[in-house]
Amino acid sequence: MLGTMDTDLATSIMAAQSSASRFAAQVAIVKANHQAELALVQMVDELVRAAPPPGQGAKVDKLA
């Protein structure tokens, strides 16, 4: 009877560790995706802020 209890406990511990590892991997993936999206948003924000105002740069002023 003790052998079965030890095996059940070991199986439960292994399952819990596997579940914890899977959760940690999922958190790492979500974090990496979030950081990538944040980098994209920052890049787009920089491009938008650097763009000339509307009406500027549309034509070349040869008299300038």
N, C-alpha and C positions, 0 to 999 in steps of 0.2 A: 504494500500500500504506500509506503514511503517513497519508493521509486517513482510511482505515478505522480505523487504530489510534487516531487522534485522536478520531474519532466514538465509538468504543467506550469510550474513556476518559471522554469527556464524558458519555456515557450512563450509565456506571457511577457517576460522581461525582454526577450528578443523581439517580439512583436512591438512592444512599446518603444524600444530603441530604433527599430526600423521606421516606425511612425514618426518619431521625433526627427530622424534624419531626413525623411521625406518632407516634413513640414519645413525644416531649415532650408532645404534646397528650394522649395517653393517660395519661401520668403526672399531668398537671395535672387531668384529669377524676377520676382515682382519688383524688387529694389533696383535691379539692373535695368529693367524696362522703364521704370520711373525716371531714373537718371538719364537714360537715353532720350526720353521724351522731353525732359527738362532742358537738356542740351539743345535739342532741336528748337524748342520755343525760344530759348535765349538767342540762338543763331538768327532766327526769323526776326526777332525783336531788334537785334542790332542792324539787320539789313533794312528794316522799315524805318528805323530812326536815321539811318545814313542816306536814305533816298532824298532827292531834292523835292522841294515843295511842288505841288501841281502847277503846271504851266512853265516851270523852269527847266531848261535843258531840252525842250522839245524842238527848238530851232536854233540854228547857229547865227549869231549876230555878227555879220561881217564888218559892221561899222565900228565895233568895239575895239 
